[in-house]
Amino acid sequence: MKNETYLYENDAPIQHKNKAQRGPGGKLALWVFYSFCGYCLWAMLRYFWVVSQIDPIPGATLEGELGSTSGKWLGALAGSMVLGVVGTLLGWIAWYTRPRQKG
């Protein structure tokens, strides 16, 4: 654990001048990443809500028909893989633009 001292003014901590802070680009990258994470949750919940309304087709098999159970799961897997790749890229950008201690 780090030994840090905080100064208080009006019961609120004051930031140290030597503490590294994100630049405007880093803040933007972090907010874009957070927004995308929220979008991913919304998109997957919406996908399952919409797809659950589709009635299974009688005789549907593993041929990838959306009406089959396997088709629903394959669609969800494909969508989550695409969102995962984009999320990984945005997460890497947010990590790369993180604040660093100088010295």
C-alpha positions, 0 to 999 in steps of 0.5 A: 500500500502506498503512503499518500498524504492528502490535504483537505479543504472544506472536507474535500481532498485536494489533488497533489500537483505531482499526480499524473493526470490524463490528457484530453485525448486520454479522457476521450479514449476512456469515455469512448471505451466506457460508452462502448461497454454500455452499448455492448450490454444494451446490444446483447440484451436487446438481441436476446429480447428480440430473438427470443420473440422468434418462434422456432421453425418446425424441423429446423436443424443445425444449418444456421437458420435463425429460428433454430436454437443453435442459430440463435446462439451462433448469432449471439456468439458472432455478434459478441465476437465482433463487439469483443474485438472492437472493445479490445481495440478501444480498451487498448487505446484507453490503456495506452493513453493512461497517465504515467508518472514522470521521472 
